[in-house]
Amino acid sequence: MDILFINATEELSMRKEVNGTLLLATKLLNAGFEVDILRFEQVEGFEGPYLTFIQNMIREILARKPQCVSFYSLWPDYHIMLRLARELKQANPEIVTVFGGPQASWTAETTLKTMEFVDYINTGEGENTVVPLFSGILRGEGDLNAIPGLHYRKDGKLFHNN
């Protein structure tokens, strides 16, 4: 699988679905990427102990064998998404981690400076940048410097595109 989106959805229903992620996934599918969405509610132990849930999430993510994992983050679950990204990088450093959503956008610079397990943060409206971003990461196509609002680390240096 190319890209796995992670959402903190607590209830599987159309009323609770994160529409933005569906839009991004559809754009990527239309561009020829293999994409899936994993929601918290889909993972065993969601309502159980925190560490058990984290372990189950990591196990489920790794079982799907994604090249990239994209975390959608609102402030109430940002700490959980960061924990998942850290545990994921420890389990498989080759997986590329991407963050998006309001909380990631608001804290992009600080997050990249302090969280070495976060590779990219896409700020702003992702529907305009998702295909060029993942084309650049996975296919080596295009110029990551040309993607507006992208924060990333390359060769130990931090970059922020206007």
N, C-alpha and C positions, 0 to 999 in steps of 0.2 A: 504494500500500500504506500502511496505517496504521502498523503496528508491526513492526519486524524485531528479533528476539532474536538476540544473538550469544553463542555458546557456544564454549569452548576445547576442544571434543571433538576428540580426536586420532585416533579410530577409529570408523567408523560401524558400530555394532552396538547391539543392544538392551541389552546388558550395560554399555555405556559411555554410554548416553543419560542426559542430565540430566533426570530425571523431573519435577523442579519446573518446569522450563521448559515441558515438555509440558502440565502441569496449567494453568499460567498462560495459555499459548496457547489451550488448549481453552476456558477460561473467557471469554477475550476473543472467540474465534470465536463462542461461544454468545451473547455480548452484541452481536454484529453487526459486530465489527471485522474488518478484513482483516489477517491475521497470517502471518508466516513465521519460520522459524528458520534461521540460517546458522551452520554449524559450521566450525571451522578446517579440518578434513579435507576439506571440500568445495571449498576454494579452491586454485587452481593455485599451486604454489611453496611449499606448506606446509612441505615438508622442505628447502627451499632457503635462500638468504640471507635474513636477517631483513628488511631493507629492501624486498626484492622482494616478500616475503610481505605486508608492511604495505601496499604500493602495490596489490597484487592484491586484498587485502581491501577497501580503500577503493573501488577500481574496482567490485568486486562489490556492495558496499553501495549505492553511488550508482546502479548500474544497476537496482536493485530499486525505487528511488524511494520510500523510506519517509519518513513524516512524523516518526516517532520511532524511535530505535534504543535498545534496552535491552541492556545488557551484564551478563551474569552473571559474577561475579568471585570466584574463590578466590585465595588469596595467591600461588601460583606464577605466575599469569598476569595479576595485577592491573596490572603495569606495561605489559603488552601492550595490555590493554583501555584503559588511560588514553592510550596512544599512539594507538590507533585513534580514540578519541573526539576527541583533539586534531586529528588529521589530517582527520577527518570534518568538524569544525566549520570548519576552514580551507577545506575544499573547498566546503562548503555550510552557512553559519551558520544557516540556517532550520531545519535538522534538530534536533529536540529529543533530548538525550541523557539517558538514565536508567540508573542503576546499581543493582544489587541483588546479593544474595549475601553470604556471610560477610565477606569482606574489605571490601567497600563499607560494610557495616554497622559494622564495627569502626573504620573510619577516616572516617566520614561527615563529621564537622565539619571535620577537617583537609583532606579532599579538596575540599569546597566552598569553603573559604577560599583554597586555593592553586591550584585548577584551574578557571579561569573557563569552560572548555569543558564542564564537567559541570553539567547543569541541575537534575537531581533525583536523590536517593538514597533508595530505599525500603528501610527497615530492617525487620526482623521477618519475619513470615510473609506473603509476597506474595499468597497465594491469597485472603486476606481484603481486600486493598487494591488489587489490580491493576485491577479493573474501575472502581472509583471514581477511581483515579489517572488512567487513560487517558481516561475519560469527561470528567474535568476538563480535562486537557491538550488533547485533540483536539475535544471537543464543547462545552466551556465549561459542562458540567453539574456540579452539586454544588459543594462547598466544599473546596478543597485543604487548608484549615486543619483540616478535620475528619478527615483521614486520619492515623491513628496511625503514628508513627515516620517520617513523611516529612520529609526535609531538602530545602530548595530555596532558590533565589535568585529574588527578584522585585524589579524596579526597583533592582538593585544591593544589596539587603539580603538577609541570610541569615535563613531561618526554620527552626525545628525544632519539629515537633509532638510532643507527649507520646505 
